Amino acid sequence: RVRSSAASDVYKRQIIPNPITALYYYEIVTEETTVKESLQIIDEIAKQKISSGWCRDRAHFFKTYGFEGEYWGSYMGRFEKLEPGIYKVVVVGVDAKTGEYNSVVAFSEPFKTEEY
């Protein structure tokens, strides 16, 4: 389950994996981004970290940059990295040993960012 909300310059999100110990990765994408496009974005981020030497392989990338357990977070000022528009959070489960996706892709409700 993925929840998100935005107000002014504060963005909040809650991610509850099932099972609670599952490894997952999330990213912020535009409202119209499809499942396929979301996975391509995540794949590209992983490839960049691997090719730059920050991670050994996909499994290492997701263990380093992914999450386990319930996640609740707020960012103040995070929107300065986002153009004004409508976004959503995409979340996908990952196999910790192989780095392959092992769940359906989940999206949050869309949220809006505005110029300061």
N, C-alpha and C positions, 0 to 999 in steps of 0.2 A: 504494500500500500504506500502511495506517495502523495504527500500533501504539500502545497506551497501557497504562499500568500505574499503580497507586496503592498507596502504603504510608504509613500514618500521615498526615502532613501534606505528603508529597511526591508530586507528580503528574508523570509523565513521558510524553512522547509523541514519536513519530517518524513523519514523513510523507515518503514518497518518491514524487514525481510521475513520470509517464511521458508525455511525455519529461521529463527532469530539469529542463529550462528552463521548463516549463509554469507559468503563473500559476494560483494556487489560493487558496481562502479556507477557513478552518476555524472551527468554533464548537463549543462543548460543549453537548450537549442531553441530556435525560433518556432513559433506556433505551428507553422505549416510543415515542419520537418517530419518526414515519414520514419517508420521503423528502420527501413533499409538505409536511409540517409543517416540516421542517428548512429547505427552500427558502423557505417563508413567513417563518420567523424571520430568515434572512439578508436577505431582501428588505426586511423591516421595519427592520432595523439600517441598511441602505443608505439607505432612504428618510429615516430620521431624520437621518443625517449630511448628506444632500443638502439637506433642508429647513431644517436649522440653519445652512447655509452653510459647513460644514466641507469639503464636497466639491462639485464642479461637477455631476457626473453619475455614473452607475454605473461607468463605466470608471475615472474618477478615484478613486472609493471603493475599488475593488478593487486599483488600483495602489498606493494609499496603505496600505490595511489588509490586503491579501493578501500572499502569499509566492511566491517563485520558488526552485526548487532544493530539495534535501533539507533538511528541517527537523528538528532534534532539540532538544527543550527540556524543562526541568524547572522546576516552580514549587514553591517552599516557601511554605506558608501560603495558597496560592491557594484552598483549600477554604473559607476563611472567607466567600467570596462564594457558595458553593453550600450549599444545604440538605443535611442528611444524606440520602443516597439513592444510586441507581445511575444512572450517566451513561455517555455515549459521545461520542467525537469524530466530527463529521461533516465531510467534506471534499468540495469540488466544484471542478472546473476552471472557469476563467473566460477569455473572450476579452478580451485587453488593450485592443483597439480599441473594442469595443462594450459591454463589461461584461455580456454575456450568458453564461449557463452553457454550457459546451461539453464536458462529460464526464458520465459516470455519477456518481452520488453514492456515496461510500464511507464506511463506518462502522468505527470501531475496535471492539475487544472492549469490553464494558461494564466499568466500574470503579466501586468503591464509595467513598463518602465517609461519614465518621462524625463525630459531635459530638466536640468537644474535651473 
